[in-house]
Structure formats: structure tokens, C-alpha cells
Amino acid sequence: MWSKTKRWLYLIHRWMGIAGCLLIAMWFGSGLVMMYVPFPALTQAERLAGLPPLDRAALAGIAVSPDAAMQAAGLATFPRSLRVEMGGDGPVYRMIDAKGEPHTVSAADARVIRAVDADAALRTARQFAGKPVAWLDTIERDQWTVPNGLNPWRPLHHFRVQDDAGTELYVSARTGEVMRDTARAERFWNWLGSVPHWLYFTPIRKDPPLWRQVVLWTSGPCLAVAISGIWIGWLRLRVRRRFAHGSVAGMSPYRGWMAWHHAAGLAGALFLLFWLVSGWLSVNPNQWFDHRGFDAAALQRYGGHPAPTFPAPDWQAVAGGRDVREIRMTWVGGQPAALAVLRDGTQRVLNPGTGQPLAFDTAALARAAGVLLPGVRLADTTLQTAPDLYWYSHHHSRRFPVLRVAFDDADQTLAYIDPATGQVEGRGNDSRRLYRWLFHAAHSYDFVALTQHRPAWDVVMWLLSVVGLVMSVSGVVVGWRRLRR
């Protein structure tokens, strides 16, 4: 029985490993690229820089109240997001309702904007880029717009900016918003990074269930390759009665590429195993882990004002002559607040009627947070001033201080609230904390001690990735030689 078991171990590792090592080598190489070049996205800084300012003339053109705009959009409850910004030739209200659907209403005449043609989108793209722009096509999706988060804004007008960076812009044909930008270098590196690493090829990624199955059934066999390889590696390792003509101080019977494969496989055995398992978990199979935020109903309870109404702001007072790019309107515990967002991302929280600064009391915020989980009492409230294992900045910036509200429920839920703006920024519970360790920690080693002291994080990731590359590339060479024979 043991003889048959070993034979199957060797067969599985040998033949599945020929393709598996090729995939693993690709994942390690593309992962190194992804450390420095993420998948294309329109960042908040890029969006604000491209928006025209809400100057006095633009604000004077707002003739429609927030209530009238929400009524025109047909909203029955206060939206998840409500803001005023410049859109095309004048100011517009942009809303996202409880179902995640976008709505755009002209702030000048309450006209509901449901479609934006290529000519209007061209003017928006030219205004955003500040350079000549050429229309390319109108698409549902392409390689750089495959994520599902863009679905409510499709189709998209596609433009090329006449600049040295080879910039391309995508403008929603439903709302007229710039939704994505890419540059030539960014697109090139993503063909070596995110696209192969995530298997983000358009024919697959456009079908989310198919893509999830492809990821699961691609990484699953690689796990079998890794487990069988670790087992064989330990079986072939000798510490006491060493091999007379072996390598690695006689502990391995192999030489050449096989010796490199044996040594690297054992040196990075646990790292490789955890890394592959965490990659498999990245698509959240069977929805084992909770989502990271509170649902729309919980956030509406926190706002304390479900009706689609908001006091008419004094726009000039709220903008205050500053370089404001958008004004957000929100409710916090039954209190209205206007957030004037400047070009550099600075947010000024103001009384919408007077334009005076508005400060939130942490105790009041904690009381408002208590309705996020109805019927559950608050266990603790802490003003967190520095990153910890569960709230930290890495690829996404986190603001500090943050108010951390703990609930006395079975899942030990936490709510993270920005005390300056009163906005709920995130949620934690046992499920999310487990996912943090099984995916983020095991896959990207995003420990605060490393990420706050770069290039320490880079050095660790490069060393581990090089071990993985040596193991997988040597496996590819050995496998290719086996196939040739």
C-alpha cells in the first residue's frame, strides 16, 4: 500500500506539475509586477483633479434643490451617495440609490439625464484631460473595464487623449461621468501583472460565475502539485545518512535543476502552500466570508433620516470661495452635513445652511452607530490613532484617527467611523478577521511592521518570490525535459 501511495505521489507531482509549475511561475512573476502597478482605476485624486471647480458662476447656476433632484430621480429613500459637481456644461446632482444604481439630474432645470451621446461625452473628456481628445468607440466592456463595479454605468464612451502618456478615458454613456483612465505604460505592465495573475482575460472575466470557476479549478490542482511536492521533498531528504554524490551537503539525491527544485521547494514549502491556499480563497468560494461593509439598510439607519430630503444648502457659503470640486450631502445621526471636497482631497465638514464648520461629538457618533446592528448593545468605543492588524493602510489609504465601535454580538462586530466626517468607513467581525489572516496576511504579507517601514516589505516579498520562482522555473525546466523524452 505504501509503495502504491508513493507511486501515485510521484505521478501526480510529475505530470500535474508540468503545467502547474508554469502557472505558479507566472503567478510569482506577475505578483512582483502587481506590487508596483495595480489594475487601472480612476483614483479619487485623479477624479478630483479632472473635475472643473465649483466656482461662483457654477454655484449660481444651481436652481434645483436637493429635494427636487431626488424627487425627479424617483427616489423613495435617501440615497447612499448624493453630491453636486460639474457635469458637462453645468452643475449636476449625482446619486447612487440603495440598490447601487446611479442617477444624474441637472441642477439647473431638474432634467433627468439617462443617456449621454458621444459628442457630449467628448466635451466632458476634453474638459477632464485639458488636452485634445479623439473618440474611439462606444463599448460595453474591454480589457480595462471588465470589473463588475462598472456595470451600472455601462455602456462606456472610449476616448484617446493626445498626450505623451498615451492616456485613454472611459465616460459613462448613462451619466456622463469619467469612470476610468489608463496610460500606455500602465496597460503594458498590466499584461505582465494583473491580467495573467487574476486570469483577467475579457472573454472569461465578463462572465463572473465562469471566471470564479476558472480561478478555483486552476489554482486547486496547483495545490495538489504543491502538497505532493512537499511530501516527496521530505521523503527524499536525508539529514543523517547523506547521499555520497548528492547536493545540498549530501542531503538531496539530485543534482542540477532537480537539486534547485528540491532545495527551493523545501525552503519555501510552507510559504508556497499558504500562498496558493490564500490565492484560492481570494474569490471567496461559496461566499464563506462576509463582505467588508455594512449594507444599505444599516447605513440608512445610521444616517437617521430615511426620507429623500435634505435642507437646501447655501452653496456660496459652503464653497467659501475655495477650490471646491464637489459638495457631498449626508445625514449623520439625524443631523445634515455638507462635505466640501477640494482638489487635493481635503474635506471640509460644514453646516449646509450657514457654511460654518461642523464638528461631531464622538459620543454622539457612537450612539448613532448603535443602530447599525439593531437590538445589540455597544461593548466599547475607542478612538484609534495608529494602524493595527485590522485597520491599516497598504494599497488603500486609511484615515486616522478613526472611531472604533465594538458591538456585544456573537461575531464581535466592529464599526470604523471617521470622526471628522461622521462617515462609516468599514466593518470588522470574526469572518473578516479570519479572511484577513487567511488571504491578506498569507498572500501579501501586509503586516504594519513591514508596510510602514518600506522597503522592508519589498525586500521580504522579493525574497519569498525569488524562492518561489526558483522552485517553479526549475520545475518547468525539469518538466520540459521529461516531455521531450
C-alpha positions, -999 to +999 in steps of 0.1 A: +000+000+000+028+024+009+046+016-024+014+023-044+009+056-024+044+068-032+039+059-069+008+080-071+025+108-053+053+108-079+028+105-108+006+134-096+035+157-089+053+148-122+025+152-147+003+178-130+034+197-120+045+202-157+015+226-162+013+236-125+048+249-122+043+270-153+012+286-137+030+291-104+060+307-121+036+331-139+018+339-106+051+348-089+064+369-117+031+387-123+028+392-085+061+412-084+047+435-112+015+440-092+034+452-062+041+484-081+015+487-109-021+480-099-050+473-122-062+505-139-087+525-119-097+561-117-084+571-083-101+598-061-071+621-066-073+617-104-111+622-105-109+654-083-081+668-104-101+663-136-133+678-123-139+715-131-142+737-100-175+747-085-168+784-087-192+812-080-207+812-115-212+774-114-229+776-080-251+805-091-264+781-118-279+757-092-316+764-094-328+730-082-329+719-045-317+685-034-353+676-026-364+684-061-335+665-076-342+633-056-379+636-065-370+639-102-348+608-099-378+589-084-360+581-051-382+567-023-354+569+003-323+590+009-296+577-014-263+561-004-245+589-021-256+624-030-233+651-044-231+681-066-203+685-092-198+699-127-211+676-154-207+686-190-218+723-194-232+728-159-237+716-123-255+683-118-267+662-089-252+627-089-269+600-067-264+563-060-295+547-046-299+519-021-296+493-049-264+507-062-280+523-093-266+557-104-289+587-111-279+621-126-302+652-125-294+686-139-290+712-111-302+739-135-336+726-146-342+692-128-338+673-162-331+637-156-300+626-176-304+590-187-282+589-218-252+609-229-242+608-266-206+607-279-205+644-286-214+654-250-190+628-237-163+642-259-167+676-243-165+660-208-134+640-217-117+671-232-125+691-202-113+664-179-080+659-197-073+695-206-059+683-239-073+674-274-093+641-273-104+617-300-134+594-298-125+557-304-157+538-299-186+530-275-183+497-258-199+476-232-165+464-218-129+458-229-098+445-212-095+476-188-132+479-179-141+443-171-147+446-133-183+443-123-183+475-104-187+494-137-218+475-147-244+502-136-226+528-157-223+509-190-221+514-219-189+535-220-176+560-245-139+553-251-115+582-259-078+587-266-061+617-252-034+633-274-006+633-249+028+617-245+015+591-219-010+575-243-039+582-219-073+567-227-105+577-209-139+560-205-170+581-200-204+566-189-230+568-217-256+568-189-245+595-166-216+614-184-191+607-157-155+598-164-152+563-150-117+551-158-084+562-172-054+542-184-020+551-196+002+532-222+028+521-196+000+511-172-016+489-199+017+473-208+027+464-173-008+450-166-004+425-194+025+412-173+008+418-139-029+418-130-042+403-162-024+370-161-022+369-123-060+372-119-068+354-152-085+387-161-089+379-198-120+397-211-138+366-225-136+349-191-139+379-168-170+393-184-189+362-171-183+364-132-195+328-124-174+314-152-143+334-140-147+323-104-148+286-115-118+291-137-098+306-108-109+279-084-102+250-108-069+264-119-055+271-085-069+239-070-048+214-090-017+236-082-024+230-046-023+192-053+011+198-070+024+217-040+012+192-014+025+162-033+058+180-039+063+189-003+056+153+007+081+139-019+106+166-009+106+154+027+108+117+017+139+124-005+157+145+022+184+128+043+200+145+073+219+116+089+228+091+062+235+116+035+239+108-002+275+103-013+270+120-047+241+143-038+238+180-035+229+205-007+256+190+015+246+155+006+210+159+019+194+158-016+200+129-041+195+153-070+219+175-090+214+203-114+179+217-120+164+189-099+186+199-069+174+235-073+138+223-074+143+201-044+160+228-023+138+257-032+107+236-028+116+226+008+129+261+017+096+277+007+073+248+014+050+265+039+052+298+022+042+283-011+014+262+004-002+291+023+003+314-007-016+290-030-044+284-005-048+322+001-049+327-037-076+301-040-096+319-012-093+353-029-125+347-048-143+338-016-155+303-026-191+296-016-192+330+000-176+317+031-166+352+043-187+383+049-184+414+029-163+442+042-190+469+046-224+474+062-255+470+039-275+499+027-303+494+053-278+496+082-262+528+068-296+544+063-304+537+100-271+552+110-279+584+090-311+587+110-331+602+081-345+577+056-367+602+037-354+616+004-350+652+017-321+675+026-321+712+037-314+735+008-277+745+012-263+780+009-240+769-019-218+800-019-213+798+019-205+761+017-179+765-011-165+796+006-145+807-025-122+777-022-111+753-049-141+730-043-146+702-068-177+685-053-201+690-024-215+659-008-247+659+012-252+633+040-271+626+073-253+616+104-275+605+133-303+627+121-280+657+115-275+671+080-239+678+069-223+691+037-188+679+028-169+704+006-142+684-012-112+704-025-090+695-055-063+680-032-089+657-015-092+678+017-128+675+031-144+704+050-174+693+070-199+722+072-234+732+082-253+732+049-274+763+058-246+786+071-214+771+058-199+771+093-176+743+103-194+713+118-178+690+144-192+657+155-191+645+191-176+610+194-202+600+220-230+611+196-213+592+168-212+561+189-249+564+198-257+568+161-236+537+154-256+517+178-284+513+153-261+496+127-269+463+145-305+467+159-310+450+193-273+447+200-257+468+227-223+486+224-194+470+242-167+495+237-157+528+219-121+536+211-105+565+192-078+546+173-049+569+164-025+544+148-027+514+125-033+479+139-035+444+125-070+450+111-072+487+102-042+499+083-030+515+051-014+494+024-026+497-012-056+517+001-052+547+024-069+547+058-075+579+077-066+584+113-078+589+139-107+565+135-135+558+159-138+521+165-171+510+179-174+474+192-207+455+195-215+428+220-227+403+194-216+367+187-195+379+157-177+406+177-186+432+151-166+465+148-177+497+131-150+521+119-162+557+117-143+588+106-148+612+135-141+642+112-168+635+086-190+611+105-189+586+077-188+548+083-156+537+067-157+499+073-167+469+093-149+441+110-161+408+125-148+373+131-154+364+095-135+394+081-107+390+107-103+353+096-102+364+060-075+390+068-052+362+081-061+335+055-059+358+025-042+392+031-016+381+056-007+349+038-008+363+003+006+398+005+023+399+040+007+433+047+018+435+083+021+470+097+057+464+108+066+459+072+043+482+052+051+512+074+089+507+070+093+502+033+114+489+016+113+462+044+080+449+029+095+450-007+126+431+005+105+403+022+082+400-008+111+398-033+130+372-013+099+350-009+090+354-046+125+346-057+124+313-038+090+306-054+104+315-089+134+292-084+112+264-074+086+269-102+111+277-130+133+247-122+101+226-122+092+240-156+127+230-169+126+195-154+091+190-167+100+202-202+129+177-203+106+149-192+081+158-220+109+158-246+120+123-235 
